[in-house]
Each structure stands twice: as C-alpha cells, then as structure tokens.
Amino acid sequence: MALCLLVACQNQPAAEQKQQPNTAKKIGVLMVNHGSRSETWRNALLALETSVKDRILMDGTVSGTKTAFMEYTEPSIATRLKEFDKEGYTDVIIVPVFLTVSTHSFDDIPTIVGQKEDPKSMQTLKVENIERYTPHATVHIAPLLDFTEALQNNIVNRVKALSKDAAHEALTLIAYGDQTYNTEWTALLNKVGGYVQQQTGIPHYSYGWCGHVAHYSADSTTAAIKRALHPGNKAIVIPVLVAKDEMFQVKIIGDGIAKIPDAKTRVVYMADAILPDKNIENWVVKAAAEYAGKVTNSVAKQ
C-alpha cells in the first residue's frame, strides 16, 4: 500500500507535487492616537473604536480592531502589536488619529514599529520609556486626518453651533502645534480658517497654540484672541484638539480666555473637541477599508 502511494506521488506532475504557498491574510486595524493622562481624553478614543468597529468588520476583510495610545498610558502600540502577533495576524493597518504631520506621526510611530531608525526618535522613546516592537505582521500606515475634508467640516459645524451674528464675529483656532512641523500646522489652520470664512461669512480668523511649542502656556491663546478681536465684534474660540483633555481645554485655553478684558461678553467658547463626530468615524472606516483592500489585492496579484 505504501509502495503504491509512493509510485502515485512520483507519477504526479511536478506542479501538482509542489506545495502552494499560504496566501491567506488575517488583517487587523490599529487606531493609534497621541495618548493622554486624562481619562476623559482616553475614553473618547476608545469610544471612537466602539463606534466604528462593526462597520470595519462588516464585510469580513478585517478580522479585528484595537486602539493604542502612543504615550502616557497603556495599551501602547507595542502592547497591541504583540497581541496581534499572538492572535496570528499577518497584516496590521495603523490608522493614525492625529491632525497633521508631527514628529509623532512622521518619526516616532514608524520608529516604534520598526520601519525607521530615526536617532532622535529612538532617544526620545528611550527617555520616555516607550517600547519599540517590530511585529511579525506587516504594518501599513494610513494617511493622516487632514488628507480629508472631515476636519474642516467638523470645525464649521462647531462654529455654526456657537455663532449668532457672523458679520460681527471672529474665529480663533487653538491647536496643539509642533515646532518641527510649524509650517505644516500653520498651513492646516489657515486652510481650516479660510474654509470656515467661506462657509459661515465670519470675516476674520486667527490661531494660536496650547502644546509644547507654546510651553503649555495660556499666553498664545490670549494673543490669538486679541488678534481676532476688533471694535464691536466677538471672538468664537474653537479647540482644534482630537479629544477633551482638562489641562488643555479647561486650564490652558480657559486661562487664556480669562485674560481678555470683558471676556464674558466678548468671547464665546465651549470646552469641546473634534470627537465625537460622525464624519471622523466615516473617515476611519474609509481609511481602514481602503488599506484592507490594498492588502487583499496584493495577495490576489501574487
């Protein structure tokens, strides 16, 4: 019997005898954000995953979703990638929930996942005790949020909710900022400010920073509001921040507003954030679907 089986195998064409490679893909989506010590902030990002998960998994192309915080708290990027490896994923699509390019998105995340060996990032990660991990799974990094119109529409909707008399109002945008990529952040806020002008009729806008580029000081917020204020108008202040963090929306921006004379009558402000927002959810779902499609298409072409 064994001899017959051996002869049968020897008589098979070589192409049939050759074992075909296993091209099956198990794809995961990892939503990566900056991270924060604020529980309110973290919960907003976890809620984002909850809101989009069913749609991302709907057609079966993606098998699982997770959320990772780049710094300050767990689960970290390394922790989540280890989980994906343990669960047998072949590909992980990172969807960065960041506003625009920064040292975090351009250098730190690729360095954390083993795609770059940026010396400055490696030193920063070491100092901040952020673990690097190169996964067995192939990592794909999707474009950032400002590659879509989602952010612009988000800001317009929030301005309209506070606006009473557009012709006599001004807009002040307060964002985290980044010293290395100041040009890109400035371009982003100018883009958003111009779009708000077109959509609302508000004639003036200004912007300021609340992150490390401003040394976490309220002074940049105060200066930005003063640039927007003209005789007879009010300033609508909008935090251009992904989620609510009490240190930024309440302490830094709130203190900056408090330094404006007659702030109660001349400044309109709500300590909110970009999330939650259906358009942002749609963007995450779309980014995940597009990259999952690329992964499966690459397999089909093999």
C-alpha positions, 0 to 999 in steps of 0.5 A: 500500500505504501509502495503504491502511494509512493509510485502515485506521488512520483507519477504526479506532475511536478506542479501538482507535487509542489506545495502552494504557498499560504496566501491567506491574510488575517488583517487587523486595524490599529487606531493609534492616537497621541495618548493622554493622562486624562481619562476623559481624553482616553475614553473618547478614543476608545469610544471612537473604536466602539463606534466604528468597529462593526462597520470595519468588520462588516464585510469580513476583510478585517478580522479585528480592531484595537486602539493604542495610545502612543504615550502616557498610558497603556495599551501602547502600540507595542502592547497591541502589536504583540497581541496581534502577533499572538492572535496570528495576524499577518497584516496590521493597518495603523490608522493614525488619529492625529491632525497633521504631520508631527514628529509623532506621526512622521518619526516616532510611530514608524520608529516604534514599529520598526520601519525607521531608525530615526536617532532622535526618535529612538532617544526620545522613546528611550527617555520616555520609556516607550517600547519599540516592537517590530511585529511579525505582521506587516504594518501599513500606515494610513494617511493622516486626518487632514488628507480629508475634508472631515476636519474642516467640516467638523470645525464649521459645524462647531462654529455654526453651533456657537455663532449668532451674528457672523458679520460681527464675529471672529474665529480663533483656532487653538491647536496643539502645534509642533515646532518641527512641523510649524509650517505644516500646522500653520498651513492646516489652520489657515486652510481650516480658517479660510474654509470656515470664512467661506462657509459661515461669512465670519470675516476674520480668523486667527490661531494660536497654540496650547502644546509644547511649542507654546510651553503649555502656556495660556499666553498664545491663546490670549494673543490669538484672541486679541488678534481676532478681536476688533471694535464691536465684534466677538471672538468664537474660540474653537479647540482644534484638539482630537479629544477633551483633555482638562489641562488643555481645554479647561486650564490652558485655553480657559486661562487664556480666555480669562485674560481678555478684558470683558471676556464674558461678553466678548468671547464665546467658547465651549470646552469641546473637541473634534470627537465625537463626530460622525464624519471622523468615524466615516473617515476611519472606516474609509481609511481602514477599508481602503488599506484592507483592500490594498492588502487583499489585492496584493495577495490576489496579484501574487 
